């Protein structure tokens, strides 16, 4: 079983790194639907793995110049507070509703994987973006490309919600973070996905301690999954600038869409 977990986790880390959604969107349903692991234990394991995903990919993305560290550190304030909120209320939410919310988040992740994204925002930055110098640039084949940032208040609020869902679902809430940065703050897609990877580790760490204290993290299951995701995320980080990921995202979106529907169905039927 450990070998299967390791291989599947490597694939989860690779896809999570390339899409910015984190490997938890695959790991949690894989553990719950494939191995019958209790949902809350799967979420606890996933939070540890999300930390590994972020640690594996974040350093490479920062070194390559994609990640906007200032945006990441600014928005982490919202996601960390949200993660602590979510971790404290997780025992108050029925597993059925956690499963339904998870399924909905998978469907949202499927949409964000294939939705069209703008390359850069060239309008004027809003007041908060200008005050905190959140605008930046990222590397392209033709050289560095600059972008401005807007919609900071709305993005900050959505990040708080993303933090709550991260703690409840163990997925890093990369889908909501990418939506917030890409659609509301008009950050280029490669910057938003890499900055999301930079942030999800801190967000997950804030709630993982609470799960550990409640006994929801099992080392025998967490270790092979964490190692697999770490290796996969490192490979994904090295491939991001070399490959076109449109086809990969389409296949990825179909798979997690089907998994999301199954999670919702089994939650409604009381089978989780």
N, C-alpha and C positions, 0 to 999 in steps of 0.2 A: 504493500500500500504506500510506503514511503516513497518508492521510486515513481509511482503514478502521481503522487502529490507534487514531487519535485519537478517533473516534466511539465505538468499542467501549470504549476506556479511560474515556471520560466516563461511560458507562453503568455500568461496573465501579465507578468512584469513587462514583457516586450510590448504588448499591445497598450498597456496602461501608460508606458513611457512615451510611445509614439503619438498617442491621442491626447495625452494630458489628463485622462480621466482616472488614472490610478488603477492598480490591479485588483482592487476590491470588488469592482463591478463583475468580475469573473470568479474570484476566489469564494465570495460568500455563497452565491448560488451553487457553485461546484461542491462546496462542503455540505450545504444543506440538502440539495437535490441528489447529488451523487453519492454522498457518504452518510447521509442521515444525521449529520451533526446538528445539535440544537442551535436555533437561530442566534441566540445571544452569545453562545460560545463561538460560533462562526464569526460574528461581528467582532468579538474580542481578538480573535486570531488575526482577522483582517486588519484591524487597527495597527497591530504590531508590524504586519506586512506592508501597510501603507507607509510607515516610517522607513522601512527598508527601501521601498520604491523611491521615495523622495531623496533619501540619502544617496542611493546609487546614481540617480539621474541628475540631481540638482547641481552637484559640483561640476559635472561635465558641461551642462547648459550654461552655467555662470561663466566658465572658462571660455566657452565659444562665443559669448556675447549676446545670447538670446534672452536670458532672464533679466527682467527689470527688478533689481534687488530692492530699490526704494519703494516701488509699488507693492512688492511682496511683503516687506516689513510693515508697511502702513496698513495693508489689508489684513495682515495676521492678527492685529489687535481685535478686529471684529470676529474672525474665525475662531480664535482661541477662546474668547468669552462665550461664543455660541457653542463651542465644543464642550466647555464645562457645564453649560446649561443643559445640553443634550444628555451628557453622561449622568447628571443628577436626576433627570426625569425618566431615564430609560426603563427603570423597574416599574414605573407607573403606566407605561404604554403596553397594551396587550401585544403578544407576538403576532397575532393576526394582522394588526394594523401596521406593525413594523414591516411585515412581509408585503403588504399592499403598497405602502410608501416606497419600499425598495423596488417593487415592480414598476411603479410609476417613474422612479428615478432612472431605471434602466431604459425605459421608453424615451425619456428625455435625453439620456446619454446617446441613444441610437440616433435621435434627431440631430443633436449637436455634432455627431461624427460626420454626417453627410451634408449638413447645411452649408450654404455658401458663406464665405467669410471675406470681409474686406481686408485689403493689404495694409493700409495705413490711414489715419485720420489727419488731414492737413488743415482743419479749421483751428480756431483759437482754443487753447486749453481753458477749462473753467478756473474759477478763482482758487479752489483748493489745489488743483493740479499745478497751477502756477506757483502757489505759495510753497508747496512741498517739492517742487521740481520733479514731478513725476513723469514728464515726457522724456523720450530717449531715442535710441536708434538700435537697429539690429542688422546683422550681416546678410547680404544677398549675393548672388552671383555677379552682380554689377557693382558691388560695393555697399557700404553702409547706407541704410535707408532710415530717415528720421520719421518720427510720428509724434503727435500730440495726444493728450488724454483729456477726456471730458466725462461728465456724469459721475463724478466721484461720490457724492452723497448716496445716490441710488445704488452704486456698486458696493459701497461700504455696508449698507443695510442688507443687501442680498448676501453678502459674505457672512453676516451674522447668522442668517438662516442656513447657509451652507455649513457653518460650523455645527449647528444643532443637528442637522441631518447626518453629518459626518460621524458624530458620536452615536447616533441612533442606529445607523446602518453600516458603519465601518468601511465606507467606500471613499473617504477623502472628499466626497461631493465635488469631484472635478467637473462634472457636467454643469452644476450651478455656477461654479467659479469661472468656467470658460464663458458661460452665457453672460455673467456679470461683466467680465473684462472685455469680451468681444462685442457684445451687443449694446451694453450700457455705456461702458467707458471707451469704446471704439479703439481698443488695443489690437494690433495685428495678431492674427491667429497663432503664429509660431511663438510670439512673445507671450500671449495669454496661456498657451498650453505649457510652456516651459516655466513660466512664473507660477502656474498652478502646481506643477511638480515641486517647485521650491517651497511652496506654502503648505502642502498637504501633510508633510512630516510633522511640522510644528502643531498643526491642528489636531492630528491624530495623537500626538504625544500628550496633549492636554487632557484627552479623555481616556487614553489607554491606562493611565495610572489608576483611574477610578474602576475600570473594568478588572484590572489586576487585583485590586483590593477586594473586589467582590468574588474573585475566583473564577472569572469567565475566560481567562487565558490559560490554555493547557500547553505547556512546553513541548510534549511529544508530537503534537499536531502542528504547533506553531513553527518549530525549527525547520523542517523540510520546506514548508510553504514559504517561510521568510527567506531562506537561502535561494530558492528557485526564483522568487520575485526580484531579489537583489541582482542576480545574474542577468535575468531578462531585462531589467531596467537599464543596466549598464550597456547591454548590447543595443537596446533601443536608442539610448542617448547617442551612441556612436553612429547610428544609421540615419538619424533624423535629417541631417543636412545633405545626405547622399541620395535619398530615395523620395519618389513621389508616392504619397500615402493615400491617394484618393481611392484606389481599388481596395486597399487594405481596410480603410474606414467603412466602405460599403459592405464588405463581408462582415466586418466587426459589428456594424449596426444591425444587420439581419440577425446575427446570432444572439446578441443581447436583447433584441426586440422579442425574439421567441422565448428566451429565458425569462424576460420580464413578464410576458403574458402567463407563463407557467407559474411564476412566483405569485402573481395576483390570484390565479385560479386556485392554487393549493392553499393560499391563505384564506380565501373565501370558503373553501371546503373544509377548513380546519385540519389540514394534513401536514402542517409544518410543526 
